[in-house]
Amino acid sequence: MVSEVRPSSPSLAVDSTDWVEIIETVISGLHQGEAPLVGQTETGKIWMFRYGSAEVFVQLSGYSEEDFLTIWSPVLALPVADLLGLYRRLLSLNWLTTLEAHFAIAEEQVQVVATRTLAGITAAEIARLITIVATLADDYDDALQAEFG
């Protein structure tokens, strides 16, 4: 189960100029191994870093309050032999353990995902979402691979 990330002081919404700095600060505290990779998209930025055995991606889709922060990590390649068993396990995990994140299927992979609009987002929320996805991915990638891979 993911431990809860709590701010040490009351949180205020983050100014758009600080989003990139906060994301990079959180990633620098979590990443393990080689330096995180960062790229520029047409409208925002994307980072990739390693946390334990998981590769974690963080995407800032733009710089307005209507844009999104999306964090995801692939944990299991599809197809698997026991697809129904996998679905049952993922639904159970989504109910009991994922907090603001969830397991989803995209690009023929099971992924841990969290997304949030940037309107009113706080530094603590940014840190919490990135930490939750990274921790869940690292906790469950090997277990799901062993059970269904």
N, C-alpha and C positions, 0 to 999 in steps of 0.2 A: 504494500500500500504506500502511496505517495505521502510524504510528510508535508504539512501545510507550511507555506511561506507567508510570514506575517510582517507587515511593516513595523519599524520601531517607533515611528511617529505618525501622526495623522497625515493621510495622503491627500494631495491636491492634484488636480488634473495636470498632465504634463504638457508643456508648450511644444508645438510641432518641431521646433528647432532642436529639442532635446531627445526625440525618439531614437534617432540613430545612435547618439552617444549612450543612452541607457541600454539599448540592445547590445551594443558592443561591450559595455561594461559587464553585463550579465554573462555574455558568451565568454569573455576573457576569464571570468571566475569559474566557469563550468568546464570549458573545453579541456580535453586530455589528449596528449599526443602532439601532432603537428599543428601549426598555427591555423586558425580558422580561415576559410576561404570566403571572399566577399566579391560579389558581382553587382553590376548596375543593370537594372531592367529599363524598359522604356519609361516607366513611371515611378519606379522605386528602387529598392535594393533587396538583395538576397544573400544570406550567409549560410555556410555549411560548416559544422564542427563535429568533432567526435566526442561522445560522452560514454565512457565505458566501451561496450561493444556496439553501440548505436551511432549511426550517422544522423544528425539532426539538422533540419533546414529551417531557417527563419526568413520570412518574406514580409517586407514592408511594401504594400502595393502602391503607395503614393504618400503624399504629404499633407493631405487634407483630412478633416475629421470624418469624412465619408469613406475614406479608404480603410484598409484592413491590415491587421497584423495576423499572419498565419504561421503556425509552427507545425511541422510534421516530421515524422521519422518512419521509414519503412522497417517493418519487423519480421515479415514472412512473405516469401514469394509464393504466388499461386501458379498452377493448381496444386491442391493437396488431395490425398486419398480420401479422407473423411471430412468432406466439405460441410455436411450437416453438423458434425461434431464441432468443427471449428466455429461455425456460426453460433452454435449454442454457447460455446465458451466465450466468444467475443461479446455476445449479448449479456451474459452474466457479468463479465468484467466491466462492461459499460455501466451496468447498474450499480455495482458495488465499489469499484476502485478507481475510476478515472477522473473524478472531480470535474473540472471544467473542460477536460479533454475527452476524446472518445476514440474507439477503434473504428476504422472505416476501410473500405476497399477502393483503391484507385490505382490505375496503371498496373493491373495484375499483381498487386501487392496489398497485404494487410498493413495499414499504417496507423500510427497514433497521431491524432490531429487536434489542434485547438485553433480557433479563430475568433477575432474580436474586432469590432470597429474601433477606430482611433478616437472617436468622440468621447471625451472625458476620461480617457485611459490614464491610469496612474503608473508611476515607476514600479510600485509594488505589484500591480497587475501584470505588467510586462515581465518582471522577474518571475512571478508565480507561474505564468503560462509556459514560459520557456523551461523552467525547472520541472514542471509537471510532465511535459511531453518528453523531455530528455530522460527523466527518471523512469517513467513508465516504459519507454522504449528499451532502455537498458535492462530493466527488470524482466520484461516479457519476451524480448526477441529470442533469446536462447531457449526459454521454456516452451514457447510456441513452436519453434523449430524442432525441438526434441519430441514434442507431442504430435505434431502434424506434418512436419517437413519430410 
